[in-house]
Amino acid sequence: MLVLLTTGGTGNRKEVVYRWAPKGQKPQECRTAHFPIAAYKFFRPDKVIFAATQEAAQHENCLKVKEALKDKVEIVIIPDGSSEDELWEIFDVVSNAVPKGARIILDITHGYRSQPLLLFGVVAYSGRTKHTILERIVYGALEAGKERPDGLIHAPVFDLTVLADLLEWLHAVDTFAIRSDASKLADLLITAQDRQWAVSRAEGEGLPKKLKTMARRLEEFSDSVRLLRPLDAIKAAAKVTDCSKEVEQESAQWARPFAHILGNIARETAELGMERPEELRYESLQRQLLLIKHYIHKDLLIQAVLLAREWVVSWVAWCRRKDNVDWLCLPYREQISNALNGAAKHLAAGGEGTEFGVPSWFTELPQSGEVVKLWVWLRGLRNDVAHCAMNPRAAGADSVKQRAMKLPCRLATLLELDQSRDTTV
């Protein structure tokens, strides 16, 4: 359902010729003293919600709109808004009047004082709670009109939909910045490119061509991060960094809100990005550790804990320097895990006994004693996460969070080795 949300007061109105001339469409004109009537003609909504105070609802302005649009109009009575409580009452009344899932055109032409801003807030909130879509914000700009020989003022209708777009960009940027979820950001980049190609009659000269590529790169990075594909995430981060240079000019022209955060995204992914992280070397382990820090910063603690466990196995594989062995091969990683678990049992037994199956190659590793202690601590944390507290002595959420926050520092101690020891596996 398409809904026109409008408002009005008791001010004097005079006839104006409003002109709606969106890019790529045939201009339309409407002669009226009441902009909601013009808006109805331009957009043909299924319903008009007219928010008015008791006084305004009985005034000629509102009655004229009601007379012209008949049963298409629903008058919604709101208080004056002279106090904070009344502002919240306006919020409640208008929000309840907006149908679920409606597509909304917001008219702010005759809004009184703070009413346009408040209605914008209502629409923005209903988008999250009632799944409405703010399609357009319009303003009949009487003050920008010019008097013609016919004695009437011809006034343009301003399209302020960019405000709605900014709200969507804000939400998308927040989602990416807080949780590394790029789905909404990618959608907006795709829309920005498609929109320009849809309205242009040119053969593509000067139109955006890289925004969609950037969208795909961001989605690839985001999905890999959130679905715990660290090597894919590291490679995808490098691609995002490279693409950010290519898309800089297009963003500034066609997706300005994105242009303002492009530098931040490039810096963040440049730190994480690397080509061929599947080659086990110091740099690969370092990037994975930075990814764990990234998880902690984004409050993606489960991912951080699970990756940390695998990181220790990879660190042991790097230290072992076993040639011609695929360090990502499951049986090889299980062999390392078994060695760590055996060493943990040996440690729990006070270092006595030889029945725990700790291989000699493990005890000869640098910092083998430190890594066993870390493994015992990490294994407890990992079990607290992976088994979903399904045991009577499970640690509380606060304990899990506090321990997870220590992961980067505890793991970093294992990398505090001379980089000259690095040998690619």
C-alpha positions as CSV (number, residue, x, y, z in Angstrom):
1,M,0.0,0.0,0.0
2,L,1.3,3.5,-1.0
3,V,0.6,6.0,1.8
4,L,0.9,9.8,1.7
5,L,1.7,11.0,5.2
6,T,1.1,14.7,5.5
7,T,0.2,17.4,8.0
8,G,-1.1,21.0,8.0
9,G,-2.1,23.9,10.2
10,T,-4.2,27.0,10.2
11,G,-2.0,29.3,8.2
12,N,-3.2,31.3,5.2
13,R,-3.0,29.4,1.9
14,K,-3.0,30.9,-1.6
15,E,-3.2,29.2,-5.0
16,V,0.1,28.0,-6.4
17,V,1.0,26.1,-9.5
18,Y,3.2,23.3,-8.1
19,R,5.5,21.6,-10.6
20,W,6.9,18.1,-10.0
21,A,9.7,17.4,-12.5
22,P,11.8,14.3,-11.5
23,K,14.7,13.5,-13.7
24,G,13.8,11.3,-16.6
25,Q,10.1,11.7,-16.2
26,K,7.5,14.0,-17.8
27,P,6.9,17.1,-15.6
28,Q,3.5,17.4,-13.9
29,E,1.7,20.5,-12.6
30,C,-1.1,21.1,-10.2
31,R,-2.9,24.3,-9.3
32,T,-4.0,24.4,-5.7
33,A,-3.7,26.2,-2.4
34,H,-3.2,22.9,-0.5
35,F,-0.1,20.9,-1.3
36,P,-1.5,17.5,-0.1
37,I,-3.9,17.8,-3.1
38,A,-1.0,18.3,-5.5
39,A,0.9,15.4,-3.8
40,Y,-2.1,13.1,-4.3
41,K,-2.2,14.0,-8.0
42,F,1.5,13.5,-8.5
43,F,1.8,10.2,-6.7
44,R,-1.7,8.6,-6.6
45,P,-1.4,7.0,-3.1
46,D,-3.9,4.4,-1.9
47,K,-4.4,6.4,1.3
48,V,-3.6,9.8,2.7
49,I,-2.9,10.1,6.4
50,F,-3.4,13.7,7.5
51,A,-2.0,14.5,11.0
52,A,-3.6,17.5,12.4
53,T,-4.4,19.1,15.8
54,Q,-8.0,19.4,16.9
55,E,-8.0,23.0,15.8
56,A,-6.3,22.3,12.5
57,A,-8.7,19.5,11.7
58,Q,-11.7,21.9,11.9
59,H,-10.0,24.6,9.9
60,E,-10.8,25.3,6.2
61,N,-7.4,24.0,5.1
62,C,-8.0,20.5,6.3
63,L,-11.7,20.6,5.2
64,K,-10.6,21.5,1.7
65,V,-8.2,18.6,1.5
66,K,-10.9,16.3,2.8
67,E,-13.4,17.6,0.3
68,A,-11.0,17.1,-2.6
69,L,-9.8,13.7,-1.7
70,K,-12.9,12.4,0.0
71,D,-12.6,8.8,1.5
72,K,-8.9,8.6,0.6
73,V,-8.1,10.8,3.6
74,E,-7.8,9.7,7.2
75,I,-7.6,12.6,9.6
76,V,-5.4,11.6,12.6
77,I,-5.8,14.0,15.6
78,I,-2.5,14.8,17.3
79,P,-1.8,17.1,20.3
80,D,-0.1,20.5,19.9
81,G,3.3,19.1,20.9
82,S,3.9,21.8,23.5
83,S,5.6,19.3,25.9
84,E,7.8,16.3,25.7
85,D,4.9,14.0,26.7
86,E,2.8,15.5,23.9
87,L,5.6,14.9,21.4
88,W,5.7,11.2,22.4
89,E,1.9,11.1,22.1
90,I,2.2,12.4,18.5
91,F,4.8,9.7,17.9
92,D,2.4,7.0,19.2
93,V,-0.7,8.3,17.3
94,V,1.0,8.6,13.9
95,S,3.0,5.4,14.3
96,N,-0.2,3.5,15.1
97,A,-1.9,5.0,12.0
98,V,0.8,3.9,9.6
99,P,-0.1,0.5,8.1
100,K,2.4,-2.4,8.4
101,G,4.5,-2.8,5.3
102,A,3.3,0.5,3.7
103,R,5.3,2.4,1.2
104,I,5.4,6.0,2.5
105,I,5.6,9.3,0.8
106,L,6.3,12.0,3.4
107,D,5.1,15.5,2.7
108,I,6.6,18.1,4.9
109,T,5.3,21.2,3.1
110,H,2.8,22.6,5.6
111,G,4.3,21.0,8.8
112,Y,4.2,23.3,11.8
113,R,7.5,23.8,13.7
114,S,8.9,20.5,14.8
115,Q,6.2,18.4,13.1
116,P,8.2,17.5,9.9
117,L,11.2,16.3,12.0
118,L,8.9,14.3,14.3
119,L,7.1,12.7,11.4
120,F,10.4,11.8,9.8
121,G,11.4,10.1,13.1
122,V,8.1,8.2,13.1
123,V,8.6,7.0,9.6
124,A,12.2,6.0,10.3
125,Y,11.2,4.1,13.4
126,S,8.3,2.3,11.7
127,G,10.7,1.1,9.0
128,R,12.3,-1.0,11.7
129,T,9.2,-2.0,13.6
130,K,6.5,-2.2,11.0
131,H,8.6,-2.9,7.9
132,T,7.5,0.2,6.1
133,I,9.5,1.8,3.3
134,L,10.1,5.5,3.0
135,E,10.0,6.0,-0.7
136,R,10.1,9.7,-1.0
137,I,10.2,13.0,1.0
138,V,8.7,16.0,-0.9
139,Y,8.4,19.7,-0.1
140,G,6.3,22.2,-2.1
141,A,8.8,25.1,-2.2
142,L,6.5,28.1,-2.3
143,E,9.4,30.4,-1.3
144,A,11.4,29.2,-4.3
145,G,8.6,30.0,-6.8
146,K,8.3,32.7,-9.3
147,E,5.3,34.7,-10.4
148,R,4.4,34.2,-14.0
149,P,2.4,36.4,-16.4
150,D,-0.8,34.6,-15.3
151,G,-0.4,36.2,-11.9
152,L,0.2,32.8,-10.2
153,I,3.3,31.7,-8.4
154,H,4.8,28.6,-10.1
155,A,6.7,26.7,-7.4
156,P,8.9,23.6,-7.7
157,V,8.5,20.5,-5.6
158,F,11.7,19.6,-4.0
159,D,12.6,15.9,-3.8
160,L,14.3,15.5,-0.4
161,T,14.5,11.7,-0.6
162,V,18.2,12.0,-0.1
163,L,17.4,12.4,3.7
164,A,15.8,8.9,3.6
165,D,18.8,7.6,1.7
166,L,21.1,9.0,4.3
167,L,19.2,7.2,7.0
168,E,19.6,3.9,5.1
169,W,23.3,4.6,4.6
170,L,23.6,5.4,8.3
171,H,22.0,2.1,9.3
172,A,24.2,0.2,6.7
173,V,27.4,1.8,7.9
174,D,26.5,1.1,11.5
175,T,25.8,-2.6,10.7
176,F,29.1,-3.0,9.0
177,A,31.1,-1.0,11.6
178,I,29.6,-2.8,14.5
179,R,29.2,-6.4,13.3
180,S,31.1,-6.5,9.9
181,D,27.8,-7.2,8.2
182,A,28.1,-5.7,4.7
183,S,24.8,-6.9,3.3
184,K,23.0,-3.6,3.6
185,L,26.0,-1.6,2.4
186,A,26.3,-3.9,-0.6
187,D,22.6,-3.5,-1.4
188,L,23.0,0.3,-1.4
189,L,26.0,0.3,-3.6
190,I,24.2,-2.0,-6.1
191,T,21.1,0.3,-6.0
192,A,23.3,3.4,-6.5
193,Q,24.8,2.0,-9.7
194,D,21.5,0.5,-11.0
195,R,19.7,3.8,-10.4
196,Q,22.0,5.8,-12.6
197,W,21.9,3.3,-15.4
198,A,18.1,3.2,-15.2
199,V,17.6,6.9,-15.6
200,S,20.4,7.6,-18.1
201,R,19.9,7.4,-21.9
202,A,23.7,7.5,-22.5
203,E,25.6,4.5,-23.7
204,G,27.3,4.1,-20.3
205,E,29.9,6.8,-20.7
206,G,30.6,8.4,-17.4
207,L,28.2,6.1,-15.5
208,P,29.3,4.1,-12.4
209,K,30.8,0.6,-13.2
210,K,32.7,-0.3,-10.1
211,L,30.2,0.1,-7.3
212,K,28.7,-3.3,-7.9
213,T,32.2,-4.8,-7.9
214,M,32.9,-3.2,-4.5
215,A,29.6,-4.5,-3.3
216,R,30.6,-8.1,-4.2
217,R,34.0,-7.6,-2.6
218,L,32.5,-6.4,0.6
219,E,29.9,-9.2,0.7
220,E,32.7,-11.7,0.1
221,F,34.7,-10.3,3.0
222,S,31.7,-10.0,5.3
223,D,30.4,-13.5,4.7
224,S,33.9,-15.0,5.2
225,V,34.4,-13.1,8.4
226,R,31.0,-13.9,9.9
227,L,31.0,-17.5,8.8
228,L,34.5,-18.2,10.1
229,R,36.4,-18.6,6.9
230,P,39.6,-16.9,8.0
231,L,41.8,-17.6,5.0
232,D,39.0,-16.5,2.6
233,A,38.4,-13.4,4.8
234,I,42.1,-12.5,4.6
235,K,42.1,-12.8,0.8
236,A,38.8,-11.0,0.5
237,A,40.2,-8.1,2.6
238,A,43.1,-7.7,0.2
239,K,40.5,-7.5,-2.7
240,V,38.5,-4.9,-0.9
241,T,41.6,-2.8,-0.3
242,D,42.5,-3.0,-4.0
243,C,39.0,-2.2,-5.1
244,S,38.7,0.8,-2.8
245,K,41.3,2.6,-4.9
246,E,39.4,1.9,-8.1
247,V,36.0,2.9,-6.7
248,E,37.1,6.2,-5.0
249,Q,36.1,8.5,-7.9
250,E,32.8,6.8,-8.5
251,S,31.9,6.9,-4.9
252,A,32.5,10.6,-4.6
253,Q,30.1,11.1,-7.6
254,W,27.4,8.5,-7.2
255,A,27.5,7.2,-3.6
256,R,28.7,10.1,-1.5
257,P,27.8,8.7,1.9
258,F,30.0,5.7,1.0
259,A,32.8,7.9,-0.1
260,H,33.0,9.3,3.4
261,I,33.7,5.9,4.9
262,L,35.7,4.4,2.1
263,G,39.0,5.4,3.7
264,N,38.1,3.8,7.0
265,I,37.1,0.5,5.2
266,A,40.4,0.5,3.2
267,R,42.5,1.0,6.3
268,E,40.7,-1.7,8.2
269,T,41.0,-4.3,5.3
270,A,44.5,-3.3,4.5
271,E,45.6,-4.4,7.9
272,L,43.9,-7.8,7.5
273,G,44.5,-8.4,3.8
274,M,47.1,-10.7,2.4
275,E,47.6,-12.7,-0.8
276,R,48.0,-16.5,-0.4
277,P,47.4,-16.8,3.4
278,E,47.2,-20.6,2.8
279,E,51.0,-20.5,2.7
280,L,51.8,-21.0,6.4
281,R,54.3,-18.4,7.5
282,Y,54.7,-15.7,10.1
283,E,52.7,-13.2,8.1
284,S,49.8,-15.6,7.7
285,L,49.6,-16.3,11.5
286,Q,49.9,-12.5,12.1
287,R,47.0,-11.8,9.8
288,Q,44.9,-14.5,11.5
289,L,45.7,-13.0,14.9
290,L,44.7,-9.6,13.6
291,L,41.4,-11.2,12.5
292,I,40.9,-12.5,16.0
293,K,41.4,-8.9,17.3
294,H,38.9,-7.8,14.7
295,Y,36.4,-10.3,16.0
296,I,36.9,-9.0,19.6
297,H,36.5,-5.4,18.5
298,K,33.3,-6.3,16.7
299,D,32.0,-8.2,19.7
300,L,32.0,-11.4,17.6
301,L,33.4,-13.4,20.5
302,I,32.3,-16.9,19.5
303,Q,34.2,-16.5,16.2
304,A,37.2,-15.2,18.1
305,V,37.3,-18.2,20.5
306,L,36.8,-20.8,17.8
307,L,39.5,-19.3,15.5
308,A,41.9,-19.0,18.4
309,R,41.8,-22.7,19.0
310,E,42.6,-23.4,15.4
311,W,45.3,-20.7,15.4
312,V,47.2,-22.5,18.1
313,V,47.2,-25.7,16.0
314,S,48.5,-23.7,13.1
315,W,51.2,-22.1,15.2
316,V,52.4,-25.6,16.2
317,A,52.4,-26.6,12.5
318,W,54.5,-23.6,11.7
319,C,57.0,-24.3,14.5
320,R,57.2,-27.9,13.5
321,R,58.5,-27.1,10.0
322,K,57.4,-30.5,8.6
323,D,58.0,-30.3,4.8
324,N,55.7,-31.8,2.2
325,V,52.8,-31.8,4.7
326,D,49.6,-29.9,4.1
327,W,49.1,-28.0,7.3
328,L,45.3,-27.6,6.5
329,C,44.9,-31.4,6.1
330,L,42.5,-32.6,8.8
331,P,44.5,-35.8,9.9
332,Y,47.6,-33.6,10.3
333,R,45.8,-31.1,12.4
334,E,44.2,-33.8,14.5
335,Q,47.7,-35.2,15.1
336,I,48.8,-31.8,16.5
337,S,45.6,-31.5,18.6
338,N,46.2,-35.0,20.0
339,A,49.8,-34.0,20.9
340,L,48.5,-30.8,22.7
341,N,45.8,-32.8,24.5
342,G,48.4,-35.4,25.6
343,A,50.7,-32.7,26.8
344,A,47.8,-31.1,28.7
345,K,47.1,-34.4,30.5
346,H,50.8,-34.7,31.3
347,L,50.7,-31.2,32.8
348,A,47.6,-32.1,34.9
349,A,49.4,-35.1,36.3
350,G,52.2,-32.9,37.6
351,G,54.6,-33.7,34.8
352,E,54.9,-37.3,35.9
353,G,54.4,-40.4,33.7
354,T,55.0,-41.3,30.1
355,E,51.6,-42.8,29.3
356,F,50.1,-39.7,27.8
357,G,51.6,-40.2,24.3
358,V,53.3,-36.8,24.0
359,P,55.6,-37.1,20.9
360,S,59.2,-36.0,21.2
361,W,58.8,-33.5,18.3
362,F,56.3,-31.6,20.5
363,T,58.5,-31.4,23.6
364,E,61.4,-30.1,21.4
365,L,59.3,-27.2,20.1
366,P,60.2,-23.7,21.4
367,Q,57.8,-22.6,24.1
368,S,56.2,-26.0,24.3
369,G,55.5,-25.5,28.0
370,E,53.9,-22.1,27.4
371,V,51.7,-23.4,24.6
372,V,50.4,-26.3,26.7
373,K,49.3,-24.0,29.5
374,L,47.6,-21.7,26.9
375,W,46.0,-24.8,25.3
376,V,44.5,-25.9,28.6
377,W,43.1,-22.4,29.2
378,L,41.9,-22.0,25.7
379,R,40.3,-25.5,25.6
380,G,38.2,-24.6,28.7
381,L,37.1,-21.3,27.0
382,R,36.3,-23.0,23.8
383,N,34.2,-25.8,25.5
384,D,32.3,-23.1,27.4
385,V,31.4,-21.6,24.1
386,A,30.9,-24.7,21.8
387,H,28.8,-26.7,24.3
388,C,26.4,-23.8,24.9
389,A,26.5,-24.0,28.7
390,M,24.8,-27.4,28.6
391,N,26.4,-28.6,31.9
392,P,25.7,-27.8,35.5
393,R,29.0,-26.1,36.1
394,A,29.1,-23.9,32.9
395,A,30.8,-20.6,33.2
396,G,28.5,-17.5,33.0
397,A,28.4,-15.2,30.0
398,D,30.4,-12.5,31.8
399,S,33.2,-15.0,32.5
400,V,33.3,-16.1,28.8
401,K,33.4,-12.5,27.7
402,Q,36.2,-11.5,30.0
403,R,38.3,-14.4,29.0
404,A,37.7,-13.9,25.3
405,M,38.9,-10.3,25.6
406,K,42.3,-11.6,26.7
407,L,42.8,-13.8,23.6
408,P,44.8,-11.4,21.5
409,C,47.4,-10.7,24.2
410,R,47.7,-14.4,25.2
411,L,48.1,-15.6,21.7
412,A,50.5,-12.8,20.7
413,T,53.1,-14.1,23.2
414,L,53.6,-17.1,20.9
415,L,54.4,-14.8,18.0
416,E,57.0,-12.9,19.9
417,L,59.8,-14.8,18.2
418,D,62.5,-13.7,15.8
419,Q,60.9,-13.3,12.4
420,S,64.1,-14.6,10.8
421,R,62.9,-18.1,12.0
422,D,60.1,-17.9,9.4
423,T,60.0,-20.6,6.9
424,T,57.0,-21.1,4.6
425,V,55.3,-24.5,4.9
